């Protein structure tokens, strides 16, 4: 029996086993075994070439993947937001390769990737889906692109991304495992656990740990526990974007909102656009910026003043030291101190060190040794 057959067999057993307290440990072991076998299959496929796949070099300050089923308008959106020229059409599979474009917004260069339209079963390799999804795994943000007439596509997209080990809008599980030489498995937890200790230990053992201290800093489900033990998960934020709103009657909007709520999507947080008519794009640009969590730092350059045109774009929480690292060159070795003016400073030209945390629209002046 090949790996794919074994995976299917385990998935069937999980699906056919009713979940309750008495079956919890058994299902936990099955899910652990499934995760291990899927990882093994993934390594085999990548090692054998995996069918070619798509390779896109990352550029700019961040990378955003447009994810959706065929003909939802991803190419039209890319063309409207960037300098790209992606072929568009009303038929399926217009985009046959990953097409990048660059969005310039608030001084940031944000790479957008028009990913070939997914189909159901993509995570299992249908329609070249695994290669497509591998590109998505490297993105900093995912935009779910939906047609206003087919909002049920959201459910299928979520399933496909989950099956390729992308965890959308989740933080990594607070699970740490420290191997030791003897004394079996010890569980420590900073909070109450719904899973009993024996179930947790069985899941841990299924992953090959015989002697270890396992620390849990959240109330884990079996899925979260398994994710915490695997190193092939990607945790990526998302935006949901509903396209073609110019084609619906205003009265239909209430039906759309209700369908979104059924999927735990707040209509106020969903971005409604018409890529074809270029409506709602300014709101989308701002939401991309906010969801990426970027800030602008304006550099004051000796003898040239403040560069207001090309800010240094970095993630929120960046320190002066990390900003210097991004700037590169010999600045780290020559750094003496910095002066900061702006939201993070107690006063103009505040003298700070490398551990000072910068905020959006700070002005930074580096004082370097000669």
TORFINU-603290 format. One record per residue (C-alpha): x, y negated, z negated; residue number from 1; residue in one letter. Coordinates in nm, 2 decimals, m for minus. Example, Ala and Ser with C-alpha at 12.3 -4.5 7.8 and 13.67 -1.06 7.14 Angstrom:
<nodes>
1.23,0.45,m0.78,1,a
1.37,0.11,m0.71,2,s
</nodes>
This chain:
<nodes>
0.00,0.00,0.00,1,x
0.14,m0.34,0.11,2,x
0.16,m0.65,m0.11,3,x
m0.14,m0.81,0.07,4,x
m0.35,m0.50,0.00,5,x
m0.25,m0.49,m0.37,6,x
m0.34,m0.86,m0.40,7,x
m0.68,m0.80,m0.24,8,x
m0.73,m0.50,m0.48,9,x
m0.65,m0.71,m0.79,10,x
m0.87,m1.00,m0.67,11,x
m1.16,m0.76,m0.62,12,x
m1.12,m0.61,m0.96,13,x
m1.11,m0.96,m1.12,14,x
m1.42,m1.06,m0.93,15,x
m1.61,m0.74,m1.03,16,x
m1.51,m0.75,m1.40,17,x
m1.76,m0.94,m1.62,18,x
m1.58,m1.20,m1.83,19,x
m1.63,m1.16,m2.21,20,x
m1.43,m1.13,m2.52,21,x
m1.37,m0.76,m2.48,22,x
m1.25,m0.79,m2.12,23,x
m1.05,m1.11,m2.18,24,x
m0.71,m0.95,m2.23,25,x
m0.76,m0.72,m1.93,26,x
m0.85,m1.01,m1.70,27,x
m0.55,m1.20,m1.84,28,x
m0.32,m0.92,m1.74,29,x
m0.48,m0.89,m1.39,30,x
m0.44,m1.27,m1.33,31,x
m0.08,m1.25,m1.45,32,x
m0.01,m0.96,m1.21,33,x
m0.19,m1.14,m0.93,34,x
0.02,m1.45,m0.98,35,x
0.34,m1.25,m0.97,36,x
0.25,m1.06,m0.66,37,x
0.14,m1.38,m0.48,38,x
0.47,m1.54,m0.56,39,x
0.65,m1.24,m0.43,40,x
0.45,m1.25,m0.11,41,x
0.52,m1.62,m0.07,42,x
0.90,m1.56,m0.10,43,x
0.88,m1.27,0.15,44,x
0.70,m1.49,0.40,45,x
0.93,m1.79,0.36,46,x
1.23,m1.56,0.38,47,x
1.11,m1.41,0.71,48,x
1.04,m1.74,0.86,49,x
0.67,m1.76,0.77,50,x
0.56,m1.82,1.12,51,x
0.76,m2.14,1.19,52,x
0.56,m2.39,0.99,53,x
0.58,m2.76,1.00,54,x
0.87,m2.97,0.88,55,x
0.83,m3.33,0.80,56,x
1.11,m3.54,0.66,57,x
1.00,m3.76,0.37,58,x
1.04,m4.14,0.43,59,x
0.94,m4.45,0.24,60,x
0.85,m4.50,m0.12,61,x
0.58,m4.23,m0.14,62,x
0.41,m3.96,0.08,63,x
0.04,m3.91,0.11,64,x
m0.12,m3.61,0.28,65,x
m0.46,m3.65,0.46,66,x
m0.64,m3.31,0.40,67,x
m0.96,m3.21,0.56,68,x
m1.13,m2.97,0.79,69,x
m1.12,m3.03,1.17,70,x
m1.29,m3.34,1.31,71,x
m1.35,m3.53,0.99,72,x
m1.16,m3.84,1.12,73,x
m0.81,m3.80,0.98,74,x
m0.64,m3.90,1.30,75,x
m0.86,m4.21,1.34,76,x
m0.78,m4.31,0.98,77,x
m0.41,m4.27,1.03,78,x
m0.42,m4.48,1.35,79,x
m0.62,m4.75,1.16,80,x
m0.39,m4.77,0.86,81,x
m0.05,m4.73,1.02,82,x
0.16,m4.77,1.33,83,x
0.11,m4.41,1.43,84,x
m0.06,m4.30,1.75,85,x
m0.23,m3.97,1.66,86,x
m0.45,m3.82,1.93,87,x
m0.82,m3.83,1.84,88,x
m1.12,m3.64,1.96,89,x
m1.46,m3.51,1.86,90,x
m1.36,m3.15,1.91,91,x
m1.18,m2.92,1.66,92,x
m0.80,m2.89,1.63,93,x
m0.71,m3.21,1.80,94,x
m0.41,m3.24,1.57,95,x
m0.18,m2.95,1.63,96,x
0.12,m3.07,1.44,97,x
0.18,m3.29,1.14,98,x
0.17,m3.65,1.25,99,x
0.34,m3.91,1.02,100,x
0.27,m4.28,1.01,101,x
0.38,m4.56,0.78,102,x
0.14,m4.78,0.58,103,x
0.29,m5.10,0.45,104,x
0.09,m5.22,0.14,105,x
0.19,m5.46,m0.13,106,x
0.55,m5.44,m0.02,107,x
0.56,m5.06,m0.03,108,x
0.63,m4.83,0.26,109,x
0.39,m4.53,0.22,110,x
0.42,m4.24,0.45,111,x
0.09,m4.09,0.56,112,x
0.07,m3.74,0.70,113,x
m0.21,m3.64,0.93,114,x
m0.22,m3.27,0.85,115,x
m0.37,m3.03,1.10,116,x
m0.74,m2.96,1.02,117,x
m0.77,m2.68,0.77,118,x
m1.01,m2.40,0.81,119,x
m1.16,m2.16,0.56,120,x
m0.90,m1.89,0.47,121,x
m0.61,m2.13,0.53,122,x
m0.43,m2.02,0.21,123,x
m0.44,m1.66,0.33,124,x
m0.27,m1.77,0.65,125,x
m0.57,m1.82,0.88,126,x
m0.51,m2.08,1.15,127,x
m0.15,m2.13,1.04,128,x
m0.29,m2.26,0.71,129,x
0.00,m2.16,0.49,130,x
0.24,m2.37,0.69,131,x
0.00,m2.66,0.68,132,x
m0.05,m2.63,0.31,133,x
0.33,m2.61,0.25,134,x
0.35,m2.97,0.38,135,x
0.08,m3.08,0.14,136,x
0.28,m2.93,m0.15,137,x
0.55,m3.19,m0.10,138,x
0.32,m3.49,m0.10,139,x
0.29,m3.74,m0.39,140,x
m0.08,m3.79,m0.33,141,x
m0.36,m3.60,m0.15,142,x
m0.65,m3.77,0.02,143,x
m0.95,m3.54,0.05,144,x
m1.11,m3.65,0.38,145,x
m1.48,m3.55,0.41,146,x
m1.75,m3.62,0.66,147,x
m2.05,m3.78,0.50,148,x
m2.26,m3.51,0.66,149,x
m2.05,m3.21,0.53,150,x
m1.97,m3.29,0.16,151,x
m1.97,m2.92,0.09,152,x
m1.63,m2.91,0.26,153,x
m1.49,m3.05,m0.07,154,x
m1.55,m2.72,m0.25,155,x
m1.37,m2.52,0.02,156,x
m1.07,m2.76,0.03,157,x
m1.03,m2.73,m0.34,158,x
m1.03,m2.35,m0.32,159,x
m0.77,m2.35,m0.04,160,x
m0.54,m2.58,m0.23,161,x
m0.58,m2.39,m0.55,162,x
m0.50,m2.06,m0.37,163,x
m0.17,m2.21,m0.24,164,x
m0.08,m2.30,m0.60,165,x
m0.15,m2.68,m0.57,166,x
m0.32,m2.80,m0.89,167,x
m0.50,m3.12,m0.80,168,x
m0.56,m3.39,m1.06,169,x
m0.41,m3.17,m1.34,170,x
m0.12,m3.22,m1.57,171,x
0.12,m2.93,m1.61,172,x
0.02,m2.70,m1.89,173,x
0.19,m2.77,m2.23,174,x
0.34,m2.42,m2.25,175,x
0.70,m2.35,m2.32,176,x
0.87,m2.01,m2.35,177,x
1.21,m1.97,m2.52,178,x
1.35,m1.62,m2.47,179,x
1.53,m1.46,m2.76,180,x
1.72,m1.13,m2.82,181,x
1.48,m0.94,m3.06,182,x
1.17,m0.95,m3.28,183,x
0.91,m0.94,m3.00,184,x
0.68,m1.23,m2.90,185,x
0.60,m1.50,m3.15,186,x
0.32,m1.75,m3.07,187,x
0.33,m2.10,m3.22,188,x
0.05,m2.36,m3.15,189,x
m0.01,m2.72,m3.24,190,x
m0.39,m2.67,m3.19,191,x
m0.66,m2.41,m3.23,192,x
m0.68,m2.15,m2.95,193,x
m0.99,m1.99,m2.80,194,x
m0.78,m1.71,m2.67,195,x
m0.69,m1.45,m2.93,196,x
m0.32,m1.40,m3.00,197,x
m0.32,m1.04,m2.86,198,x
m0.46,m1.17,m2.52,199,x
m0.19,m1.44,m2.51,200,x
0.09,m1.19,m2.59,201,x
m0.04,m0.94,m2.32,202,x
m0.03,m1.22,m2.06,203,x
0.32,m1.32,m2.17,204,x
0.44,m0.95,m2.15,205,x
0.29,m0.92,m1.80,206,x
0.53,m1.19,m1.69,207,x
0.83,m0.98,m1.81,208,x
0.89,m1.14,m2.15,209,x
0.96,m0.89,m2.43,210,x
1.12,m1.11,m2.69,211,x
1.03,m1.48,m2.69,212,x
0.90,m1.78,m2.88,213,x
0.59,m1.92,m2.70,214,x
0.48,m2.27,m2.80,215,x
0.13,m2.40,m2.70,216,x
0.05,m2.76,m2.73,217,x
m0.30,m2.74,m2.58,218,x
m0.59,m2.51,m2.60,219,x
m0.51,m2.29,m2.30,220,x
m0.74,m2.09,m2.08,221,x
m0.60,m1.78,m1.92,222,x
m0.56,m1.97,m1.59,223,x
m0.37,m2.25,m1.76,224,x
m0.16,m2.01,m1.95,225,x
m0.06,m1.82,m1.63,226,x
0.01,m2.16,m1.46,227,x
0.24,m2.25,m1.75,228,x
0.44,m1.94,m1.70,229,x
0.49,m1.99,m1.33,230,x
0.74,m2.23,m1.17,231,x
0.58,m2.24,m0.82,232,x
0.28,m2.47,m0.91,233,x
0.26,m2.83,m0.78,234,x
0.06,m3.09,m0.97,235,x
m0.06,m3.36,m0.74,236,x
m0.32,m3.65,m0.79,237,x
m0.59,m3.71,m0.53,238,x
m0.84,m3.95,m0.38,239,x
m1.17,m3.85,m0.23,240,x
m1.26,m4.04,0.09,241,x
m1.60,m4.00,0.27,242,x
m1.58,m4.10,0.63,243,x
m1.85,m4.18,0.90,244,x
m2.07,m4.38,0.66,245,x
m2.16,m4.61,0.95,246,x
m2.36,m4.33,1.09,247,x
m2.61,m4.29,0.80,248,x
m2.92,m4.48,0.70,249,x
m2.89,m4.68,0.38,250,x
m3.16,m4.47,0.22,251,x
m2.95,m4.16,0.27,252,x
m2.68,m4.30,0.04,253,x
m2.87,m4.18,m0.27,254,x
m2.86,m3.82,m0.14,255,x
m2.49,m3.85,m0.07,256,x
m2.43,m3.98,m0.43,257,x
m2.62,m3.69,m0.58,258,x
m2.42,m3.44,m0.37,259,x
m2.10,m3.60,m0.50,260,x
m2.22,m3.58,m0.86,261,x
m2.29,m3.21,m0.82,262,x
m1.92,m3.17,m0.75,263,x
m1.82,m3.38,m1.05,264,x
m1.72,m3.67,m0.83,265,x
m1.82,m4.02,m0.95,266,x
m1.96,m4.21,m0.65,267,x
m1.80,m4.52,m0.78,268,x
m1.46,m4.36,m0.76,269,x
m1.51,m4.21,m0.42,270,x
m1.40,m4.43,m0.13,271,x
m1.66,m4.47,0.15,272,x
m1.51,m4.57,0.49,273,x
m1.56,m4.57,0.86,274,x
m1.23,m4.50,1.02,275,x
m1.37,m4.57,1.36,276,x
m1.52,m4.91,1.26,277,x
m1.23,m4.98,1.02,278,x
m1.46,m5.04,0.73,279,x
m1.36,m4.99,0.37,280,x
m0.99,m4.96,0.45,281,x
m0.88,m5.24,0.22,282,x
m1.04,m5.07,m0.08,283,x
m0.87,m4.74,0.03,284,x
m0.53,m4.90,0.05,285,x
m0.56,m5.05,m0.30,286,x
m0.67,m4.71,m0.44,287,x
m0.38,m4.54,m0.27,288,x
m0.15,m4.79,m0.44,289,x
m0.31,m4.75,m0.78,290,x
m0.33,m4.37,m0.77,291,x
0.04,m4.34,m0.67,292,x
0.12,m4.55,m0.98,293,x
0.38,m4.77,m0.81,294,x
0.51,m5.11,m0.92,295,x
0.71,m5.39,m0.74,296,x
1.03,m5.53,m0.88,297,x
1.17,m5.84,m0.71,298,x
1.54,m5.86,m0.71,299,x
1.72,m6.19,m0.78,300,x
2.03,m6.19,m0.57,301,x
2.34,m6.40,m0.65,302,x
2.35,m6.71,m0.43,303,x
2.04,m6.61,m0.24,304,x
1.76,m6.64,m0.50,305,x
1.46,m6.40,m0.54,306,x
1.38,m6.17,m0.25,307,x
1.00,m6.19,m0.24,308,x
0.97,m6.02,0.09,309,x
1.11,m5.67,0.02,310,x
1.06,m5.57,m0.35,311,x
1.21,m5.26,m0.50,312,x
0.91,m5.02,m0.52,313,x
0.94,m4.77,m0.81,314,x
0.70,m4.55,m1.02,315,x
0.54,m4.70,m1.34,316,x
0.76,m4.64,m1.64,317,x
1.08,m4.70,m1.45,318,x
1.37,m4.84,m1.66,319,x
1.63,m5.08,m1.55,320,x
1.88,m4.79,m1.54,321,x
1.65,m4.59,m1.31,322,x
1.61,m4.89,m1.09,323,x
1.99,m4.93,m1.06,324,x
2.01,m4.56,m0.97,325,x
1.77,m4.61,m0.69,326,x
1.96,m4.91,m0.56,327,x
2.27,m4.70,m0.55,328,x
2.62,m4.81,m0.46,329,x
2.86,m4.91,m0.74,330,x
2.61,m5.09,m0.95,331,x
2.59,m4.83,m1.22,332,x
2.97,m4.85,m1.29,333,x
2.98,m5.23,m1.27,334,x
2.66,m5.29,m1.47,335,x
2.70,m5.52,m1.78,336,x
2.34,m5.63,m1.85,337,x
2.02,m5.75,m1.68,338,x
1.79,m6.05,m1.70,339,x
1.42,m5.99,m1.66,340,x
1.14,m6.24,m1.60,341,x
0.78,m6.13,m1.58,342,x
0.52,m5.91,m1.75,343,x
0.77,m5.68,m1.93,344,x
0.98,m5.97,m2.06,345,x
0.93,m6.14,m2.40,346,x
1.05,m6.46,m2.23,347,x
1.20,m6.58,m1.90,348,x
1.54,m6.45,m1.83,349,x
1.53,m6.20,m2.12,350,x
1.86,m6.02,m2.15,351,x
1.80,m5.64,m2.15,352,x
1.99,m5.31,m2.11,353,x
1.94,m5.00,m1.90,354,x
1.66,m4.86,m2.12,355,x
1.42,m5.16,m2.07,356,x
1.10,m5.05,m1.90,357,x
0.99,m5.26,m1.61,358,x
0.64,m5.37,m1.51,359,x
0.47,m5.47,m1.18,360,x
0.60,m5.79,m1.04,361,x
0.90,m5.83,m1.27,362,x
1.19,m6.03,m1.14,363,x
1.52,m5.85,m1.21,364,x
1.87,m6.00,m1.20,365,x
2.17,m5.77,m1.25,366,x
2.48,m5.90,m1.41,367,x
2.78,m5.69,m1.29,368,x
3.15,m5.67,m1.36,369,x
3.37,m5.81,m1.09,370,x
</nodes>
